[in-house]
Structure formats: structure tokens, C-alpha cells
Amino acid sequence: MNEMNSALARTSYPGRGIVLGQSACGKYAYLAYFIMGRSENSRNRVFVAQGDGLRTKAFDEARMKDPTLVIYWPVRVVGSTTLVTNGDQTDTIADGLLAGLSFEEALRSREFEPDGPNFTPRISGYAEIRGGRLQYGLSILKSDDGGRSCARYFYRYDDPQPGEGRFLHTYLGDGEPLPSFAGEPEKIALGMDFSAFAEGAWASLDEENKVALFARRLEIATGKYEQILFNKNH
């Protein structure tokens, strides 16, 4: 975790990020999602827990100029699968799973966000528990060299090692245009202390640009969970 937090602290704008993995004791799945913002519209948001899911909401409705791409459900649960994404593709995946499609098949109908020149990647993940075993996966749909072609990458981790996780974020750092994430999801270490996991990630995000962070600890044997939310706006 120190390596991930150090990486976050080195850049002012990793954008939006997903963490999936298994605790060091092997009993829990860890999930986290954070959002950042450079514009007033992006910063005018909070995370709100609703049922077993999570949604973004305008902190000040009067100041919300355009909800497109900023208001969505980052987290939804379908059966034994928890989904976490950086956009409304959460609904696309959930609907696909209910229709019998796989995570990968559902995302074939989507591509990166239409916000040129940045063309923000769509990042998505899932954690599935079956028979007391954890499997998780990640995806990034990104512009191919800044053009209109969509490059699709999928990563699946069966029987993950305790104490390991994967970290995927939208940007490599700040810039004009913003440089998209490149390479495979980063391998990180996960410890035993769930609060330290969430608090450390939140503290490492750039103070000016961070908006909100969600973290969930999911017990693999029972499916019960606890979660922590941080919102810069109160």
C-alpha cells in the first residue's frame, strides 16, 4: 500500500481509480474507487451509499452545469458479483450479467468517453465470490493513440494471492490533453488494516483535486461487507 500511496502522492491528477484485491489474511476482498476533478462541475460531487450500491450526486444542485459523465452509479451488486466502474457502463455491465452475458461481452458495446481531446478511458472492475472463492477482473477501454479507434483490454485474476491487489486509473498524470493510463493494472500489496487502506489512499490524493473515495471490505465466506466513504464536500 505504501507503494500505491507514494505513486498517488507523486502526481496531482491520476483521475479516477479502481483497486481490487484480497486482504493479507485471505478472508476479505478489498474494493476501492476514487474520483478527482479539475473543473467546478467535476468537483461539485459527493458519493452517496444507496442500498448495496453507490452513486455520485451533485453537492450543490444549483451549481451542476452538466450531469453527463459525472453523475452515475460507480458501484452495483448483481447476485454474487460487485461491479465498480468510472461511468454509466456500470449499468451496461449489470444489465448484461442479468441477460446472461459475461463482463467482457457486456463491455463490447461501450468505448472510451466522448470528451475529446482527453478521450477519458472507461475503467471497470468486478469482484465475484463463488463457493467461498474470490475472482476479480479489470478492464480499460481507451482511445488508440488519441484517435477514434477503441482499444479494449481485459484482465482476469482467478484465485488471487492473499495480500495482493491490482490498481487501475484513468490518467498517468496531469497534462493537456490528459495522458491516458498505459500498461497492465499495477500490482500492489494489501495489508490487514482496512481503515488504514482507505485512509492512506485518501490522504495520498492531491488535496486540491480529490473529490471522493469509496472503500469496501467484503467477507468472502459470507458476503457481508463494511465500507468507508470520504467526501471532500460536506
Secondary structure in CASP SS format (residue, H / E / C, confidence):
PFRMAT SS
TARGET T0000
AUTHOR 0000-0000-0000
METHOD secondary structure of the structure
MODEL  1
M C 1.00
N H 1.00
E H 1.00
M H 1.00
N H 1.00
S H 1.00
A H 1.00
L H 1.00
A H 1.00
R H 1.00
T C 1.00
S C 1.00
Y C 1.00
P C 1.00
G C 1.00
R C 1.00
G E 1.00
I E 1.00
V E 1.00
L E 1.00
G E 1.00
Q E 1.00
S C 1.00
A C 1.00
C C 1.00
G C 1.00
K C 1.00
Y E 1.00
A E 1.00
Y E 1.00
L E 1.00
A E 1.00
Y E 1.00
F E 1.00
I E 1.00
M E 1.00
G C 1.00
R C 1.00
S C 1.00
E H 1.00
N H 1.00
S H 1.00
R H 1.00
N C 1.00
R E 1.00
V E 1.00
F E 1.00
V E 1.00
A E 1.00
Q E 1.00
G C 1.00
D C 1.00
G E 1.00
L E 1.00
R E 1.00
T E 1.00
K E 1.00
A E 1.00
F C 1.00
D C 1.00
E H 1.00
A H 1.00
R H 1.00
M C 1.00
K C 1.00
D C 1.00
P C 1.00
T C 1.00
L C 1.00
V C 1.00
I C 1.00
Y C 1.00
W C 1.00
P C 1.00
V E 1.00
R E 1.00
V E 1.00
V E 1.00
G C 1.00
S C 1.00
T E 1.00
T E 1.00
L E 1.00
V E 1.00
T E 1.00
N C 1.00
G C 1.00
D C 1.00
Q H 1.00
T H 1.00
D H 1.00
T H 1.00
I H 1.00
A H 1.00
D H 1.00
G H 1.00
L H 1.00
L H 1.00
A C 1.00
G C 1.00
L C 1.00
S C 1.00
F H 1.00
E H 1.00
E H 1.00
A H 1.00
L H 1.00
R C 1.00
S C 1.00
R C 1.00
E C 1.00
F C 1.00
E C 1.00
P C 1.00
D C 1.00
G C 1.00
P C 1.00
N C 1.00
F C 1.00
T C 1.00
P C 1.00
R E 1.00
I E 1.00
S E 1.00
G E 1.00
Y E 1.00
A E 1.00
E E 1.00
I E 1.00
R E 1.00
G C 1.00
G C 1.00
R E 1.00
L E 1.00
Q E 1.00
Y E 1.00
G E 1.00
L E 1.00
S E 1.00
I E 1.00
L E 1.00
K E 1.00
S E 1.00
D C 1.00
D C 1.00
G C 1.00
G C 1.00
R C 1.00
S C 1.00
C E 1.00
A E 1.00
R E 1.00
Y E 1.00
F E 1.00
Y E 1.00
R E 1.00
Y E 1.00
D E 1.00
D C 1.00
P C 1.00
Q C 1.00
P C 1.00
G C 1.00
E E 1.00
G E 1.00
R E 1.00
F E 1.00
L E 1.00
H E 1.00
T C 1.00
Y E 1.00
L C 1.00
G C 1.00
D C 1.00
G C 1.00
E C 1.00
P C 1.00
L C 1.00
P C 1.00
S E 1.00
F C 1.00
A C 1.00
G C 1.00
E C 1.00
P C 1.00
E E 1.00
K E 1.00
I E 1.00
A E 1.00
L C 1.00
G C 1.00
M C 1.00
D C 1.00
F H 1.00
S H 1.00
A H 1.00
F H 1.00
A H 1.00
E H 1.00
G H 1.00
A H 1.00
W H 1.00
A H 1.00
S H 1.00
L C 1.00
D C 1.00
E C 1.00
E C 1.00
N C 1.00
K E 1.00
V E 1.00
A E 1.00
L E 1.00
F E 1.00
A E 1.00
R E 1.00
R E 1.00
L E 1.00
E E 1.00
I C 1.00
A C 1.00
T C 1.00
G C 1.00
K C 1.00
Y E 1.00
E E 1.00
Q E 1.00
I E 1.00
L E 1.00
F E 1.00
N E 1.00
K C 1.00
N C 1.00
H C 1.00
END
